[in-house]
């Protein structure tokens, strides 16, 4: 019979087969559970312990499988968070990782390209490592990339949170992965995809660091797609023809020029999906191409 999870508080100790971890403070929370800053008794090292909710237990085996796969990589060389161990204590499943600093979402400032460039290089190395072991992260965004030490001028970062990562071989068209605003077009449209979707997430993250804002809207799928079309152009006819979700955002019609696809209006989107499209934010300029980012200091008034 499974043990009933007891509530945990600061000062409580989590006992693993190798040591005990004293909870110093809770530093994060999400749908998976909580993250606690802990001190390991056997080494006095500070670590981050991911304490999972019982409703998340069914997913932990997939995460552990991915962590086991990437453990063959040198975590420091490939800029990946180091995973130490997993254990269960008083009904809590716990994953122990190295303790990092602040995530990129909470830098709360735009960065000069000279600072973004080394972060980009480190992200590319991380993706190179994941590709080597045939793993997709599926959730690359600013708060899943953490500074190793914010006081270090070298801007050393690591990729964290493999909770929704999966083998490349498990890629299935139609899966709803990646967060809104960081979701690759092939995921939006329900097309076949590969580990290239992580490169899209990385690109959106680097743009966030430059803009101090999201490149594509994150609170409305329709606005996200509208922004993609304005900035990058319409998806190809072939992509729209075979996309499982193409008709969520686009319609197929015939006019004097022949058969063509177009983006739904906000009213059509609401009627078709029974979900209201949000209004375009007043502060946000419409960018007609990625080249517009060259003038971002004017467009975003930063």
Backbone torsions as a table, in degrees:
resi	resn	phi	psi	omega
1	UNK	NA	131.4	-176.8
2	UNK	-66.4	143.0	179.3
3	UNK	-71.6	146.5	177.1
4	UNK	-83.9	130.0	-178.1
5	UNK	-67.8	131.4	176.0
6	UNK	-93.8	145.4	177.8
7	UNK	-63.8	139.0	-178.5
8	UNK	-111.5	144.8	-179.5
9	UNK	-135.3	166.6	175.1
10	UNK	-56.2	134.1	-178.4
11	UNK	100.4	-21.5	177.5
12	UNK	-70.6	154.8	178.2
13	UNK	-113.0	137.6	174.3
14	UNK	-102.3	125.5	-175.9
15	UNK	-102.1	121.9	173.9
16	UNK	-108.8	169.8	178.1
17	UNK	-60.5	-23.3	-175.3
18	UNK	-99.8	-27.2	-177.2
19	UNK	-167.1	-171.9	170.9
20	UNK	-124.6	149.7	-177.0
21	UNK	-118.9	117.2	179.1
22	UNK	-88.4	126.4	-178.8
23	UNK	-74.4	119.3	178.7
24	UNK	-94.1	-39.1	176.2
25	UNK	-168.1	159.3	174.8
26	UNK	-95.3	127.6	-172.0
27	UNK	-116.9	0.6	179.4
28	UNK	-169.0	155.8	179.6
29	UNK	-152.5	143.6	178.4
30	UNK	-157.2	-168.8	-179.6
31	UNK	-63.2	-24.3	-179.0
32	UNK	-76.7	-27.0	-174.2
33	UNK	144.1	-135.2	-177.5
34	UNK	-129.6	159.9	172.2
35	UNK	-118.2	128.7	-178.8
36	UNK	-114.7	138.9	169.7
37	UNK	-82.7	122.5	-174.4
38	UNK	-130.1	159.7	173.0
39	UNK	-110.8	125.8	178.5
40	UNK	-78.5	127.9	-174.6
41	UNK	-66.3	-35.6	-173.1
42	UNK	-77.6	-17.9	-177.3
43	UNK	-132.5	-9.1	-174.3
44	UNK	64.9	10.0	178.9
45	UNK	-73.3	142.9	174.3
46	UNK	-85.9	133.7	-178.5
47	UNK	-135.4	167.3	173.4
48	UNK	-109.2	124.4	-179.8
49	UNK	-111.3	119.1	177.8
50	UNK	-86.7	112.6	-176.8
51	UNK	-103.3	113.2	-169.3
52	UNK	-88.4	143.2	171.3
53	UNK	-70.0	152.9	-179.8
54	UNK	-61.1	-33.0	-179.7
55	UNK	-67.7	-15.7	-179.6
56	UNK	-94.9	-6.2	-173.9
57	UNK	-57.1	-34.9	-177.3
58	UNK	-66.6	-21.4	-179.8
59	UNK	-91.0	-16.1	-171.0
60	UNK	-66.6	-31.3	-179.6
61	UNK	-64.8	-37.5	176.8
62	UNK	-64.9	-42.7	179.2
63	UNK	-64.3	-42.1	179.4
64	UNK	-63.9	-37.0	178.2
65	UNK	-62.2	-42.5	178.1
66	UNK	-66.3	-44.0	-179.7
67	UNK	-62.2	-36.8	177.1
68	UNK	-65.1	-39.8	179.8
69	UNK	-64.7	-46.9	-176.4
70	UNK	-78.0	-10.6	177.6
71	UNK	-66.2	-14.6	176.2
72	UNK	-73.2	-13.4	179.2
73	UNK	-91.8	152.1	172.2
74	UNK	-76.0	107.0	-172.2
75	UNK	-59.4	-39.2	-179.1
76	UNK	-69.5	-41.4	-179.7
77	UNK	-65.2	-40.7	-176.3
78	UNK	-95.3	11.1	173.3
79	UNK	57.6	44.3	177.2
80	UNK	-116.0	145.2	178.7
81	UNK	-61.1	140.6	179.9
82	UNK	-83.4	128.0	177.8
83	UNK	-101.3	128.5	-176.0
84	UNK	-98.1	-53.9	-177.3
85	UNK	-166.1	168.2	173.1
86	UNK	-131.4	148.4	179.3
87	UNK	-158.7	170.0	176.6
88	UNK	-123.8	134.5	-178.7
89	UNK	-144.2	121.4	178.7
90	UNK	50.6	42.6	176.5
91	UNK	85.5	0.9	178.5
92	UNK	-104.7	128.8	170.7
93	UNK	-90.5	130.6	-173.1
94	UNK	-129.0	138.6	174.7
95	UNK	-118.6	130.9	-174.8
96	UNK	-108.5	126.6	-178.8
97	UNK	-128.4	164.6	172.2
98	UNK	-63.9	148.8	178.5
99	UNK	-87.1	123.6	178.1
100	UNK	-108.5	-175.3	-175.1
101	UNK	-97.1	-132.3	-176.0
102	UNK	-84.2	149.5	175.1
103	UNK	-85.0	165.0	-174.2
104	UNK	-67.5	-23.2	178.0
105	UNK	-64.4	-31.8	-173.1
106	UNK	-101.3	16.0	170.0
107	UNK	-67.9	-26.9	174.1
108	UNK	53.4	42.2	172.2
109	UNK	-165.9	152.6	174.1
110	UNK	-78.0	151.6	-177.3
111	UNK	-113.7	147.0	172.8
112	UNK	-68.0	149.2	-178.2
113	UNK	-58.3	-26.0	178.8
114	UNK	-67.6	-24.8	175.1
115	UNK	-88.9	-30.8	-179.0
116	UNK	-71.8	-33.7	-175.5
117	UNK	-57.5	-48.2	178.3
118	UNK	-66.3	-31.2	175.9
119	UNK	-65.8	-42.4	178.3
120	UNK	-59.7	-44.8	-179.8
121	UNK	-60.2	-42.8	179.9
122	UNK	-66.0	-37.4	177.0
123	UNK	-65.7	-39.3	178.7
124	UNK	-64.4	-38.1	177.0
125	UNK	-65.0	-40.9	178.2
126	UNK	-61.5	-44.4	179.6
127	UNK	-66.5	-34.8	176.6
128	UNK	-62.0	-42.0	178.2
129	UNK	-64.8	-43.9	179.3
130	UNK	-63.6	-39.2	178.1
131	UNK	-62.6	-37.5	-178.6
132	UNK	-62.8	-32.1	179.4
133	UNK	-103.6	10.9	173.2
134	UNK	61.4	46.3	178.7
135	UNK	-120.0	139.8	171.2
136	UNK	-107.6	135.2	179.5
137	UNK	-75.3	-44.7	175.1
138	UNK	72.9	1.8	-176.3
139	UNK	-149.4	41.3	-179.4
140	UNK	-77.8	122.9	-179.6
141	UNK	-160.2	167.9	-173.7
142	UNK	-56.8	-36.6	-177.5
143	UNK	-82.2	1.8	172.3
144	UNK	-107.8	15.7	173.2
145	UNK	-127.3	122.9	-173.3
146	UNK	-119.6	145.9	173.0
147	UNK	-71.1	138.0	174.6
148	UNK	-71.2	-40.8	177.6
149	UNK	-155.5	109.3	-174.2
150	UNK	-64.5	-22.3	179.9
151	UNK	-81.9	-7.8	179.1
152	UNK	-84.8	121.1	-175.2
153	UNK	-68.4	-8.8	-177.6
154	UNK	-79.9	-6.5	-179.6
155	UNK	52.6	56.4	177.2
156	UNK	-80.8	129.3	-176.8
157	UNK	-128.9	161.6	175.1
158	UNK	-139.2	147.7	177.7
159	UNK	-85.7	131.8	-178.1
160	UNK	-123.7	178.4	170.9
161	UNK	60.1	89.9	178.2
162	UNK	-102.9	29.6	-177.0
163	UNK	-65.2	-27.5	178.0
164	UNK	-118.9	13.6	177.6
165	UNK	-68.0	158.7	-177.2
166	UNK	-156.1	159.7	172.8
167	UNK	-64.3	146.5	177.4
168	UNK	-58.1	-33.3	-178.9
169	UNK	-64.8	-17.1	-178.7
170	UNK	-90.1	1.5	-179.0
171	UNK	-61.2	122.2	-176.5
172	UNK	-129.0	117.4	178.8
173	UNK	-52.7	134.2	179.1
174	UNK	104.1	-14.2	177.2
175	UNK	-65.5	138.0	-180.0
176	UNK	-96.3	90.7	-179.9
177	UNK	-123.9	171.7	-175.9
178	UNK	68.0	141.3	-178.8
179	UNK	-76.0	154.2	176.4
180	UNK	-57.1	136.2	-177.4
181	UNK	93.7	-22.1	178.8
182	UNK	-122.7	14.0	-175.2
183	UNK	-91.5	125.6	-178.8
184	UNK	-66.7	151.2	-178.4
185	UNK	-55.7	-38.1	-178.7
186	UNK	-65.8	-28.5	175.3
187	UNK	-75.4	-42.5	178.8
188	UNK	-57.6	-41.5	-174.4
189	UNK	-90.0	-9.6	-178.8
190	UNK	75.8	42.3	179.7
191	UNK	-103.0	164.1	172.1
192	UNK	-56.8	144.8	-176.9
193	UNK	-143.3	171.6	-178.7
194	UNK	-143.1	-168.8	177.7
195	UNK	-63.5	-8.6	177.2
196	UNK	-61.0	-21.5	178.6
197	UNK	-63.7	-27.5	177.0
198	UNK	-69.5	-32.6	175.7
199	UNK	-65.0	-38.3	176.7
200	UNK	-61.4	-47.6	179.0
201	UNK	-60.3	-38.9	178.7
202	UNK	-65.6	-42.1	178.7
203	UNK	-61.5	-43.5	177.9
204	UNK	-63.9	-34.7	179.2
205	UNK	-67.9	-42.7	179.1
206	UNK	-65.1	-37.5	176.1
207	UNK	-63.1	-38.5	178.0
208	UNK	-59.5	-41.4	-179.3
209	UNK	-64.5	-33.4	179.9
210	UNK	-76.7	-42.2	-175.1
211	UNK	-84.7	-23.2	-165.4
212	UNK	56.4	34.7	178.8
213	UNK	-163.1	162.2	180.0
214	UNK	-76.6	138.4	178.9
215	UNK	-62.8	-42.8	177.2
216	UNK	-117.5	146.1	179.5
217	UNK	-55.0	140.9	-174.9
218	UNK	-109.4	-4.5	-176.0
219	UNK	-106.5	0.0	-177.5
220	UNK	-153.1	121.3	-179.4
221	UNK	-62.9	-37.0	-179.6
222	UNK	-63.7	-47.1	179.9
223	UNK	-64.5	-34.9	175.9
224	UNK	-59.3	-47.6	-179.8
225	UNK	-68.4	-40.0	177.5
226	UNK	-58.4	-44.1	179.9
227	UNK	-64.6	-40.2	177.6
228	UNK	-60.5	-44.7	-178.2
229	UNK	-65.4	-43.2	179.9
230	UNK	-62.7	-39.7	-172.8
231	UNK	-86.9	-36.3	-171.3
232	UNK	-116.1	-10.6	-178.5
233	UNK	95.0	170.4	-179.5
234	UNK	-68.3	145.6	169.2
235	UNK	-60.4	159.7	-179.3
236	UNK	-68.4	159.7	177.6
237	UNK	-58.9	-38.3	-179.7
238	UNK	-65.1	-42.4	177.9
239	UNK	-61.9	-44.0	-179.2
240	UNK	-68.7	-34.3	-179.9
241	UNK	-65.5	-38.1	-173.9
242	UNK	-102.1	-4.0	179.4
243	UNK	-70.6	130.2	179.7
244	UNK	-65.6	-27.0	-176.3
245	UNK	-114.7	15.2	-177.0
246	UNK	-56.3	-41.4	-175.0
247	UNK	-76.4	-2.8	171.8
248	UNK	-71.1	-30.0	-175.2
249	UNK	-118.7	-21.8	-172.4
250	UNK	-128.9	157.3	173.5
251	UNK	-125.3	156.9	-176.1
252	UNK	-111.9	121.4	-176.7
253	UNK	-143.7	165.5	-178.7
254	UNK	-115.8	131.5	174.9
255	UNK	-135.3	-167.1	-176.0
256	UNK	-64.3	-17.9	179.3
257	UNK	-93.1	-2.9	-179.3
258	UNK	113.1	-158.1	-179.1
259	UNK	-85.3	133.5	179.6
260	UNK	-150.7	162.7	174.5
261	UNK	-105.5	150.3	172.5
262	UNK	-146.7	158.8	177.1
263	UNK	-70.5	137.2	175.6
264	UNK	-62.2	149.7	169.9
265	UNK	-74.7	162.0	177.1
266	UNK	-54.7	-37.0	-179.9
267	UNK	-68.6	-41.4	178.0
268	UNK	-66.0	-38.4	178.5
269	UNK	-61.8	-43.6	179.9
270	UNK	-63.9	-43.4	-179.6
271	UNK	-64.9	-41.4	-176.2
272	UNK	-75.6	-37.8	-172.7
273	UNK	-107.0	-4.7	-178.1
274	UNK	55.7	33.5	177.2
275	UNK	-138.0	125.8	-177.6
276	UNK	-74.0	133.2	172.9
277	UNK	-76.7	136.0	179.3
278	UNK	-72.3	160.3	175.6
279	UNK	-73.6	145.9	176.3
280	UNK	-65.0	126.9	-178.1
281	UNK	-58.8	135.8	-176.6
282	UNK	-62.1	-34.9	-175.9
283	UNK	-74.5	-16.0	-169.3
284	UNK	-94.6	120.7	177.6
285	UNK	-74.1	155.2	172.5
286	UNK	-87.0	119.7	179.3
287	UNK	-95.8	128.9	-177.6
288	UNK	-91.3	-11.0	177.0
289	UNK	-165.7	166.4	176.7
290	UNK	-65.2	-24.2	178.1
291	UNK	-61.3	-25.7	178.9
292	UNK	-61.8	-22.2	179.7
293	UNK	-64.5	-20.2	177.4
294	UNK	-62.9	-24.5	-177.4
295	UNK	-108.0	25.1	-171.7
296	UNK	-62.7	-31.2	-178.7
297	UNK	-63.0	-28.2	177.0
298	UNK	-85.0	-46.5	-175.3
299	UNK	-64.0	-38.1	-176.4
300	UNK	-102.9	2.4	177.2
301	UNK	54.7	47.7	178.3
302	UNK	-118.5	NA	NA
